[in-house]
Amino acid sequence: MPIFEYQCSKCGHVTSFLEKATDGRIPHTCEKCGSNETEKIFSTFAARSGKASSSSCPTGTCPLS
């Protein structure tokens, strides 16, 4: 199941929810203020490659490599 992020229209807090992509618009409650006025937002995601770069793992002991 994918993780979708919703932003509260009242307080701006962003919350992540696990939901089926086929479920459509499911109302969610803001964890911070309790409002039901949330909007799905575009989120960033992490991608893993076979080799860690020096900028993402400055100490050379990156657990992802």
mmCIF file of the N, C-alpha and C atoms, coordinates in Angstrom:
data_MODEL
# 
_entry.id   MODEL 
# 
loop_
_atom_site.group_PDB 
_atom_site.id 
_atom_site.type_symbol 
_atom_site.label_atom_id 
_atom_site.label_alt_id 
_atom_site.label_comp_id 
_atom_site.label_asym_id 
_atom_site.label_entity_id 
_atom_site.label_seq_id 
_atom_site.pdbx_PDB_ins_code 
_atom_site.Cartn_x 
_atom_site.Cartn_y 
_atom_site.Cartn_z 
_atom_site.occupancy 
_atom_site.B_iso_or_equiv 
_atom_site.pdbx_formal_charge 
_atom_site.auth_seq_id 
_atom_site.auth_comp_id 
_atom_site.auth_asym_id 
_atom_site.auth_atom_id 
_atom_site.pdbx_PDB_model_num 
ATOM 1   N N  . MET A 1 1  ? 0.840   -1.172 0.000  1.00 0.00 ? 1  MET A N  1 
ATOM 2   C CA . MET A 1 1  ? 0.000   0.000  0.000  1.00 0.00 ? 1  MET A CA 1 
ATOM 3   C C  . MET A 1 1  ? 0.891   1.243  0.000  1.00 0.00 ? 1  MET A C  1 
ATOM 4   N N  . PRO A 1 2  ? 0.585   2.203  -0.844 1.00 0.00 ? 2  PRO A N  1 
ATOM 5   C CA . PRO A 1 2  ? 1.396   3.421  -0.885 1.00 0.00 ? 2  PRO A CA 1 
ATOM 6   C C  . PRO A 1 2  ? 1.095   4.357  0.284  1.00 0.00 ? 2  PRO A C  1 
ATOM 7   N N  . ILE A 1 3  ? 2.049   5.216  0.550  1.00 0.00 ? 3  ILE A N  1 
ATOM 8   C CA . ILE A 1 3  ? 1.900   6.238  1.580  1.00 0.00 ? 3  ILE A CA 1 
ATOM 9   C C  . ILE A 1 3  ? 1.590   7.556  0.885  1.00 0.00 ? 3  ILE A C  1 
ATOM 10  N N  . PHE A 1 4  ? 0.518   8.200  1.308  1.00 0.00 ? 4  PHE A N  1 
ATOM 11  C CA . PHE A 1 4  ? 0.133   9.497  0.765  1.00 0.00 ? 4  PHE A CA 1 
ATOM 12  C C  . PHE A 1 4  ? 0.261   10.536 1.863  1.00 0.00 ? 4  PHE A C  1 
ATOM 13  N N  . GLU A 1 5  ? 0.634   11.756 1.474  1.00 0.00 ? 5  GLU A N  1 
ATOM 14  C CA . GLU A 1 5  ? 0.750   12.848 2.431  1.00 0.00 ? 5  GLU A CA 1 
ATOM 15  C C  . GLU A 1 5  ? -0.392  13.828 2.229  1.00 0.00 ? 5  GLU A C  1 
ATOM 16  N N  . TYR A 1 6  ? -0.927  14.293 3.353  1.00 0.00 ? 6  TYR A N  1 
ATOM 17  C CA . TYR A 1 6  ? -2.017  15.267 3.348  1.00 0.00 ? 6  TYR A CA 1 
ATOM 18  C C  . TYR A 1 6  ? -1.598  16.457 4.186  1.00 0.00 ? 6  TYR A C  1 
ATOM 19  N N  . GLN A 1 7  ? -1.960  17.652 3.716  1.00 0.00 ? 7  GLN A N  1 
ATOM 20  C CA . GLN A 1 7  ? -1.671  18.872 4.466  1.00 0.00 ? 7  GLN A CA 1 
ATOM 21  C C  . GLN A 1 7  ? -2.968  19.465 4.984  1.00 0.00 ? 7  GLN A C  1 
ATOM 22  N N  . CYS A 1 8  ? -2.968  19.862 6.240  1.00 0.00 ? 8  CYS A N  1 
ATOM 23  C CA . CYS A 1 8  ? -4.136  20.461 6.869  1.00 0.00 ? 8  CYS A CA 1 
ATOM 24  C C  . CYS A 1 8  ? -4.334  21.876 6.333  1.00 0.00 ? 8  CYS A C  1 
ATOM 25  N N  . SER A 1 9  ? -5.546  22.188 5.916  1.00 0.00 ? 9  SER A N  1 
ATOM 26  C CA . SER A 1 9  ? -5.862  23.522 5.406  1.00 0.00 ? 9  SER A CA 1 
ATOM 27  C C  . SER A 1 9  ? -5.897  24.562 6.512  1.00 0.00 ? 9  SER A C  1 
ATOM 28  N N  . LYS A 1 10 ? -6.117  24.136 7.754  1.00 0.00 ? 10 LYS A N  1 
ATOM 29  C CA . LYS A 1 10 ? -6.206  25.082 8.864  1.00 0.00 ? 10 LYS A CA 1 
ATOM 30  C C  . LYS A 1 10 ? -4.855  25.408 9.487  1.00 0.00 ? 10 LYS A C  1 
ATOM 31  N N  . CYS A 1 11 ? -4.053  24.391 9.806  1.00 0.00 ? 11 CYS A N  1 
ATOM 32  C CA . CYS A 1 11 ? -2.800  24.655 10.520 1.00 0.00 ? 11 CYS A CA 1 
ATOM 33  C C  . CYS A 1 11 ? -1.542  24.395 9.680  1.00 0.00 ? 11 CYS A C  1 
ATOM 34  N N  . GLY A 1 12 ? -1.684  23.747 8.526  1.00 0.00 ? 12 GLY A N  1 
ATOM 35  C CA . GLY A 1 12 ? -0.552  23.507 7.641  1.00 0.00 ? 12 GLY A CA 1 
ATOM 36  C C  . GLY A 1 12 ? 0.254   22.254 7.954  1.00 0.00 ? 12 GLY A C  1 
ATOM 37  N N  . HIS A 1 13 ? -0.116  21.525 8.992  1.00 0.00 ? 13 HIS A N  1 
ATOM 38  C CA . HIS A 1 13 ? 0.607   20.307 9.379  1.00 0.00 ? 13 HIS A CA 1 
ATOM 39  C C  . HIS A 1 13 ? 0.476   19.245 8.287  1.00 0.00 ? 13 HIS A C  1 
ATOM 40  N N  . VAL A 1 14 ? 1.570   18.530 8.010  1.00 0.00 ? 14 VAL A N  1 
ATOM 41  C CA . VAL A 1 14 ? 1.567   17.466 7.008  1.00 0.00 ? 14 VAL A CA 1 
ATOM 42  C C  . VAL A 1 14 ? 1.580   16.120 7.721  1.00 0.00 ? 14 VAL A C  1 
ATOM 43  N N  . THR A 1 15 ? 0.680   15.222 7.313  1.00 0.00 ? 15 THR A N  1 
ATOM 44  C CA . THR A 1 15 ? 0.553   13.900 7.905  1.00 0.00 ? 15 THR A CA 1 
ATOM 45  C C  . THR A 1 15 ? 0.582   12.859 6.802  1.00 0.00 ? 15 THR A C  1 
ATOM 46  N N  . SER A 1 16 ? 1.209   11.717 7.051  1.00 0.00 ? 16 SER A N  1 
ATOM 47  C CA . SER A 1 16 ? 1.275   10.625 6.084  1.00 0.00 ? 16 SER A CA 1 
ATOM 48  C C  . SER A 1 16 ? 0.264   9.543  6.459  1.00 0.00 ? 16 SER A C  1 
ATOM 49  N N  . PHE A 1 17 ? -0.376  8.971  5.432  1.00 0.00 ? 17 PHE A N  1 
ATOM 50  C CA . PHE A 1 17 ? -1.349  7.911  5.645  1.00 0.00 ? 17 PHE A CA 1 
ATOM 51  C C  . PHE A 1 17 ? -1.098  6.782  4.660  1.00 0.00 ? 17 PHE A C  1 
ATOM 52  N N  . LEU A 1 18 ? -1.242  5.544  5.112  1.00 0.00 ? 18 LEU A N  1 
ATOM 53  C CA . LEU A 1 18 ? -1.217  4.384  4.230  1.00 0.00 ? 18 LEU A CA 1 
ATOM 54  C C  . LEU A 1 18 ? -2.620  4.183  3.688  1.00 0.00 ? 18 LEU A C  1 
ATOM 55  N N  . GLU A 1 19 ? -2.752  4.108  2.380  1.00 0.00 ? 19 GLU A N  1 
ATOM 56  C CA . GLU A 1 19 ? -4.074  3.863  1.811  1.00 0.00 ? 19 GLU A CA 1 
ATOM 57  C C  . GLU A 1 19 ? -3.932  3.282  0.416  1.00 0.00 ? 19 GLU A C  1 
ATOM 58  N N  . LYS A 1 20 ? -4.956  2.563  0.000  1.00 0.00 ? 20 LYS A N  1 
ATOM 59  C CA . LYS A 1 20 ? -4.980  2.025  -1.352 1.00 0.00 ? 20 LYS A CA 1 
ATOM 60  C C  . LYS A 1 20 ? -5.172  3.167  -2.340 1.00 0.00 ? 20 LYS A C  1 
ATOM 61  N N  . ALA A 1 21 ? -4.467  3.096  -3.458 1.00 0.00 ? 21 ALA A N  1 
ATOM 62  C CA . ALA A 1 21 ? -4.586  4.143  -4.474 1.00 0.00 ? 21 ALA A CA 1 
ATOM 63  C C  . ALA A 1 21 ? -5.985  4.157  -5.077 1.00 0.00 ? 21 ALA A C  1 
ATOM 64  N N  . THR A 1 22 ? -6.690  3.050  -5.045 1.00 0.00 ? 22 THR A N  1 
ATOM 65  C CA . THR A 1 22 ? -8.028  2.948  -5.638 1.00 0.00 ? 22 THR A CA 1 
ATOM 66  C C  . THR A 1 22 ? -9.139  3.394  -4.692 1.00 0.00 ? 22 THR A C  1 
ATOM 67  N N  . ASP A 1 23 ? -8.786  3.754  -3.445 1.00 0.00 ? 23 ASP A N  1 
ATOM 68  C CA . ASP A 1 23 ? -9.807  4.157  -2.471 1.00 0.00 ? 23 ASP A CA 1 
ATOM 69  C C  . ASP A 1 23 ? -10.401 5.527  -2.755 1.00 0.00 ? 23 ASP A C  1 
ATOM 70  N N  . GLY A 1 24 ? -9.756  6.315  -3.622 1.00 0.00 ? 24 GLY A N  1 
ATOM 71  C CA . GLY A 1 24 ? -10.273 7.656  -3.888 1.00 0.00 ? 24 GLY A CA 1 
ATOM 72  C C  . GLY A 1 24 ? -9.996  8.579  -2.722 1.00 0.00 ? 24 GLY A C  1 
ATOM 73  N N  . ARG A 1 25 ? -10.787 9.607  -2.610 1.00 0.00 ? 25 ARG A N  1 
ATOM 74  C CA . ARG A 1 25 ? -10.600 10.621 -1.562 1.00 0.00 ? 25 ARG A CA 1 
ATOM 75  C C  . ARG A 1 25 ? -11.223 10.140 -0.261 1.00 0.00 ? 25 ARG A C  1 
ATOM 76  N N  . ILE A 1 26 ? -10.375 9.794  0.672  1.00 0.00 ? 26 ILE A N  1 
ATOM 77  C CA . ILE A 1 26 ? -10.820 9.372  2.002  1.00 0.00 ? 26 ILE A CA 1 
ATOM 78  C C  . ILE A 1 26 ? -10.561 10.536 2.951  1.00 0.00 ? 26 ILE A C  1 
ATOM 79  N N  . PRO A 1 27 ? -11.560 10.981 3.705  1.00 0.00 ? 27 PRO A N  1 
ATOM 80  C CA . PRO A 1 27 ? -11.311 12.089 4.634  1.00 0.00 ? 27 PRO A CA 1 
ATOM 81  C C  . PRO A 1 27 ? -10.346 11.668 5.744  1.00 0.00 ? 27 PRO A C  1 
ATOM 82  N N  . HIS A 1 28 ? -9.369  12.518 6.013  1.00 0.00 ? 28 HIS A N  1 
ATOM 83  C CA . HIS A 1 28 ? -8.392  12.253 7.057  1.00 0.00 ? 28 HIS A CA 1 
ATOM 84  C C  . HIS A 1 28 ? -8.433  13.381 8.078  1.00 0.00 ? 28 HIS A C  1 
ATOM 85  N N  . THR A 1 29 ? -8.054  13.056 9.294  1.00 0.00 ? 29 THR A N  1 
ATOM 86  C CA . THR A 1 29 ? -8.040  14.028 10.382 1.00 0.00 ? 29 THR A CA 1 
ATOM 87  C C  . THR A 1 29 ? -6.602  14.447 10.664 1.00 0.00 ? 29 THR A C  1 
ATOM 88  N N  . CYS A 1 30 ? -6.400  15.744 10.801 1.00 0.00 ? 30 CYS A N  1 
ATOM 89  C CA . CYS A 1 30 ? -5.084  16.284 11.123 1.00 0.00 ? 30 CYS A CA 1 
ATOM 90  C C  . CYS A 1 30 ? -4.680  15.822 12.520 1.00 0.00 ? 30 CYS A C  1 
ATOM 91  N N  . GLU A 1 31 ? -3.464  15.305 12.640 1.00 0.00 ? 31 GLU A N  1 
ATOM 92  C CA . GLU A 1 31 ? -2.965  14.846 13.940 1.00 0.00 ? 31 GLU A CA 1 
ATOM 93  C C  . GLU A 1 31 ? -2.718  15.997 14.910 1.00 0.00 ? 31 GLU A C  1 
ATOM 94  N N  . LYS A 1 32 ? -2.467  17.181 14.374 1.00 0.00 ? 32 LYS A N  1 
ATOM 95  C CA . LYS A 1 32 ? -2.097  18.323 15.214 1.00 0.00 ? 32 LYS A CA 1 
ATOM 96  C C  . LYS A 1 32 ? -3.312  19.068 15.756 1.00 0.00 ? 32 LYS A C  1 
ATOM 97  N N  . CYS A 1 33 ? -4.260  19.439 14.851 1.00 0.00 ? 33 CYS A N  1 
ATOM 98  C CA . CYS A 1 33 ? -5.382  20.271 15.312 1.00 0.00 ? 33 CYS A CA 1 
ATOM 99  C C  . CYS A 1 33 ? -6.739  19.564 15.269 1.00 0.00 ? 33 CYS A C  1 
ATOM 100 N N  . GLY A 1 34 ? -6.817  18.373 14.656 1.00 0.00 ? 34 GLY A N  1 
ATOM 101 C CA . GLY A 1 34 ? -8.063  17.621 14.627 1.00 0.00 ? 34 GLY A CA 1 
ATOM 102 C C  . GLY A 1 34 ? -9.008  17.987 13.501 1.00 0.00 ? 34 GLY A C  1 
ATOM 103 N N  . SER A 1 35 ? -8.600  18.886 12.613 1.00 0.00 ? 35 SER A N  1 
ATOM 104 C CA . SER A 1 35 ? -9.448  19.306 11.500 1.00 0.00 ? 35 SER A CA 1 
ATOM 105 C C  . SER A 1 35 ? -9.587  18.180 10.472 1.00 0.00 ? 35 SER A C  1 
ATOM 106 N N  . ASN A 1 36 ? -10.747 18.130 9.825  1.00 0.00 ? 36 ASN A N  1 
ATOM 107 C CA . ASN A 1 36 ? -10.969 17.176 8.737  1.00 0.00 ? 36 ASN A CA 1 
ATOM 108 C C  . ASN A 1 36 ? -10.717 17.811 7.379  1.00 0.00 ? 36 ASN A C  1 
ATOM 109 N N  . GLU A 1 37 ? -10.216 19.036 7.355  1.00 0.00 ? 37 GLU A N  1 
ATOM 110 C CA . GLU A 1 37 ? -9.953  19.754 6.113  1.00 0.00 ? 37 GLU A CA 1 
ATOM 111 C C  . GLU A 1 37 ? -8.509  19.518 5.677  1.00 0.00 ? 37 GLU A C  1 
ATOM 112 N N  . THR A 1 38 ? -8.261  18.371 5.066  1.00 0.00 ? 38 THR A N  1 
ATOM 113 C CA . THR A 1 38 ? -6.924  18.029 4.589  1.00 0.00 ? 38 THR A CA 1 
ATOM 114 C C  . THR A 1 38 ? -6.936  17.863 3.078  1.00 0.00 ? 38 THR A C  1 
ATOM 115 N N  . GLU A 1 39 ? -5.795  18.155 2.462  1.00 0.00 ? 39 GLU A N  1 
ATOM 116 C CA . GLU A 1 39 ? -5.663  18.039 1.017  1.00 0.00 ? 39 GLU A CA 1 
ATOM 117 C C  . GLU A 1 39 ? -4.447  17.182 0.697  1.00 0.00 ? 39 GLU A C  1 
ATOM 118 N N  . LYS A 1 40 ? -4.584  16.262 -0.269 1.00 0.00 ? 40 LYS A N  1 
ATOM 119 C CA . LYS A 1 40 ? -3.468  15.432 -0.696 1.00 0.00 ? 40 LYS A CA 1 
ATOM 120 C C  . LYS A 1 40 ? -2.436  16.325 -1.374 1.00 0.00 ? 40 LYS A C  1 
ATOM 121 N N  . ILE A 1 41 ? -1.168  16.126 -1.038 1.00 0.00 ? 41 ILE A N  1 
ATOM 122 C CA . ILE A 1 41 ? -0.095  16.935 -1.615 1.00 0.00 ? 41 ILE A CA 1 
ATOM 123 C C  . ILE A 1 41 ? 0.931   16.029 -2.285 1.00 0.00 ? 41 ILE A C  1 
ATOM 124 N N  . PHE A 1 42 ? 1.706   16.611 -3.196 1.00 0.00 ? 42 PHE A N  1 
ATOM 125 C CA . PHE A 1 42 ? 2.811   15.884 -3.798 1.00 0.00 ? 42 PHE A CA 1 
ATOM 126 C C  . PHE A 1 42 ? 3.908   15.763 -2.762 1.00 0.00 ? 42 PHE A C  1 
ATOM 127 N N  . SER A 1 43 ? 4.523   14.610 -2.687 1.00 0.00 ? 43 SER A N  1 
ATOM 128 C CA . SER A 1 43 ? 5.585   14.415 -1.712 1.00 0.00 ? 43 SER A CA 1 
ATOM 129 C C  . SER A 1 43 ? 6.838   13.912 -2.403 1.00 0.00 ? 43 SER A C  1 
ATOM 130 N N  . THR A 1 44 ? 7.947   14.095 -1.738 1.00 0.00 ? 44 THR A N  1 
ATOM 131 C CA . THR A 1 44 ? 9.202   13.574 -2.259 1.00 0.00 ? 44 THR A CA 1 
ATOM 132 C C  . THR A 1 44 ? 9.347   12.138 -1.791 1.00 0.00 ? 44 THR A C  1 
ATOM 133 N N  . PHE A 1 45 ? 10.216  11.417 -2.438 1.00 0.00 ? 45 PHE A N  1 
ATOM 134 C CA . PHE A 1 45 ? 10.455  10.045 -2.020 1.00 0.00 ? 45 PHE A CA 1 
ATOM 135 C C  . PHE A 1 45 ? 11.936  9.754  -2.124 1.00 0.00 ? 45 PHE A C  1 
ATOM 136 N N  . ALA A 1 46 ? 12.357  8.723  -1.442 1.00 0.00 ? 46 ALA A N  1 
ATOM 137 C CA . ALA A 1 46 ? 13.757  8.331  -1.467 1.00 0.00 ? 46 ALA A CA 1 
ATOM 138 C C  . ALA A 1 46 ? 13.936  7.172  -2.420 1.00 0.00 ? 46 ALA A C  1 
ATOM 139 N N  . ALA A 1 47 ? 14.992  7.226  -3.209 1.00 0.00 ? 47 ALA A N  1 
ATOM 140 C CA . ALA A 1 47 ? 15.324  6.128  -4.107 1.00 0.00 ? 47 ALA A CA 1 
ATOM 141 C C  . ALA A 1 47 ? 16.695  5.606  -3.714 1.00 0.00 ? 47 ALA A C  1 
ATOM 142 N N  . ARG A 1 48 ? 16.846  4.324  -3.779 1.00 0.00 ? 48 ARG A N  1 
ATOM 143 C CA . ARG A 1 48 ? 18.096  3.703  -3.380 1.00 0.00 ? 48 ARG A CA 1 
ATOM 144 C C  . ARG A 1 48 ? 18.850  3.229  -4.610 1.00 0.00 ? 48 ARG A C  1 
ATOM 145 N N  . SER A 1 49 ? 20.113  3.531  -4.670 1.00 0.00 ? 49 SER A N  1 
ATOM 146 C CA . SER A 1 49 ? 20.940  3.041  -5.763 1.00 0.00 ? 49 SER A CA 1 
ATOM 147 C C  . SER A 1 49 ? 21.943  2.038  -5.213 1.00 0.00 ? 49 SER A C  1 
ATOM 148 N N  . GLY A 1 50 ? 22.692  1.422  -6.077 1.00 0.00 ? 50 GLY A N  1 
ATOM 149 C CA . GLY A 1 50 ? 23.653  0.423  -5.647 1.00 0.00 ? 50 GLY A CA 1 
ATOM 150 C C  . GLY A 1 50 ? 24.895  1.009  -5.010 1.00 0.00 ? 50 GLY A C  1 
ATOM 151 N N  . LYS A 1 51 ? 25.140  2.296  -5.180 1.00 0.00 ? 51 LYS A N  1 
ATOM 152 C CA . LYS A 1 51 ? 26.356  2.907  -4.672 1.00 0.00 ? 51 LYS A CA 1 
ATOM 153 C C  . LYS A 1 51 ? 26.017  4.203  -3.941 1.00 0.00 ? 51 LYS A C  1 
ATOM 154 N N  . ALA A 1 52 ? 26.540  4.370  -2.741 1.00 0.00 ? 52 ALA A N  1 
ATOM 155 C CA . ALA A 1 52 ? 26.319  5.598  -1.977 1.00 0.00 ? 52 ALA A CA 1 
ATOM 156 C C  . ALA A 1 52 ? 27.299  6.655  -2.449 1.00 0.00 ? 52 ALA A C  1 
ATOM 157 N N  . SER A 1 53 ? 26.835  7.882  -2.558 1.00 0.00 ? 53 SER A N  1 
ATOM 158 C CA . SER A 1 53 ? 27.728  8.975  -2.938 1.00 0.00 ? 53 SER A CA 1 
ATOM 159 C C  . SER A 1 53 ? 28.351  9.567  -1.693 1.00 0.00 ? 53 SER A C  1 
ATOM 160 N N  . SER A 1 54 ? 29.432  10.299 -1.871 1.00 0.00 ? 54 SER A N  1 
ATOM 161 C CA . SER A 1 54 ? 30.107  10.892 -0.719 1.00 0.00 ? 54 SER A CA 1 
ATOM 162 C C  . SER A 1 54 ? 29.255  11.958 -0.048 1.00 0.00 ? 54 SER A C  1 
ATOM 163 N N  . SER A 1 55 ? 28.377  12.632 -0.807 1.00 0.00 ? 55 SER A N  1 
ATOM 164 C CA . SER A 1 55 ? 27.550  13.677 -0.209 1.00 0.00 ? 55 SER A CA 1 
ATOM 165 C C  . SER A 1 55 ? 26.431  13.105 0.652  1.00 0.00 ? 55 SER A C  1 
ATOM 166 N N  . SER A 1 56 ? 25.928  11.918 0.307  1.00 0.00 ? 56 SER A N  1 
ATOM 167 C CA . SER A 1 56 ? 24.841  11.331 1.101  1.00 0.00 ? 56 SER A CA 1 
ATOM 168 C C  . SER A 1 56 ? 25.377  10.506 2.270  1.00 0.00 ? 56 SER A C  1 
ATOM 169 N N  . CYS A 1 57 ? 26.677  10.226 2.260  1.00 0.00 ? 57 CYS A N  1 
ATOM 170 C CA . CYS A 1 57 ? 27.265  9.396  3.304  1.00 0.00 ? 57 CYS A CA 1 
ATOM 171 C C  . CYS A 1 57 ? 28.658  9.929  3.622  1.00 0.00 ? 57 CYS A C  1 
ATOM 172 N N  . PRO A 1 58 ? 28.755  11.093 4.256  1.00 0.00 ? 58 PRO A N  1 
ATOM 173 C CA . PRO A 1 58 ? 30.043  11.754 4.444  1.00 0.00 ? 58 PRO A CA 1 
ATOM 174 C C  . PRO A 1 58 ? 31.043  10.973 5.294  1.00 0.00 ? 58 PRO A C  1 
ATOM 175 N N  . THR A 1 59 ? 30.595  10.110 6.174  1.00 0.00 ? 59 THR A N  1 
ATOM 176 C CA . THR A 1 59 ? 31.532  9.393  7.037  1.00 0.00 ? 59 THR A CA 1 
ATOM 177 C C  . THR A 1 59 ? 32.068  8.125  6.393  1.00 0.00 ? 59 THR A C  1 
ATOM 178 N N  . GLY A 1 60 ? 31.466  7.704  5.280  1.00 0.00 ? 60 GLY A N  1 
ATOM 179 C CA . GLY A 1 60 ? 31.898  6.488  4.611  1.00 0.00 ? 60 GLY A CA 1 
ATOM 180 C C  . GLY A 1 60 ? 31.354  5.221  5.226  1.00 0.00 ? 60 GLY A C  1 
ATOM 181 N N  . THR A 1 61 ? 30.470  5.343  6.221  1.00 0.00 ? 61 THR A N  1 
ATOM 182 C CA . THR A 1 61 ? 29.884  4.167  6.866  1.00 0.00 ? 61 THR A CA 1 
ATOM 183 C C  . THR A 1 61 ? 28.379  4.156  6.662  1.00 0.00 ? 61 THR A C  1 
ATOM 184 N N  . CYS A 1 62 ? 27.956  4.452  5.467  1.00 0.00 ? 62 CYS A N  1 
ATOM 185 C CA . CYS A 1 62 ? 26.536  4.541  5.152  1.00 0.00 ? 62 CYS A CA 1 
ATOM 186 C C  . CYS A 1 62 ? 25.897  3.146  5.197  1.00 0.00 ? 62 CYS A C  1 
ATOM 187 N N  . PRO A 1 63 ? 24.788  2.990  5.912  1.00 0.00 ? 63 PRO A N  1 
ATOM 188 C CA . PRO A 1 63 ? 24.137  1.678  6.005  1.00 0.00 ? 63 PRO A CA 1 
ATOM 189 C C  . PRO A 1 63 ? 23.432  1.261  4.718  1.00 0.00 ? 63 PRO A C  1 
ATOM 190 N N  . LEU A 1 64 ? 23.270  2.185  3.766  1.00 0.00 ? 64 LEU A N  1 
ATOM 191 C CA . LEU A 1 64 ? 22.568  1.850  2.539  1.00 0.00 ? 64 LEU A CA 1 
ATOM 192 C C  . LEU A 1 64 ? 23.469  1.234  1.478  1.00 0.00 ? 64 LEU A C  1 
ATOM 193 N N  . SER A 1 65 ? 24.740  1.231  1.666  1.00 0.00 ? 65 SER A N  1 
ATOM 194 C CA . SER A 1 65 ? 25.647  0.722  0.640  1.00 0.00 ? 65 SER A CA 1 
ATOM 195 C C  . SER A 1 65 ? 25.820  -0.778 0.716  1.00 0.00 ? 65 SER A C  1 
# 
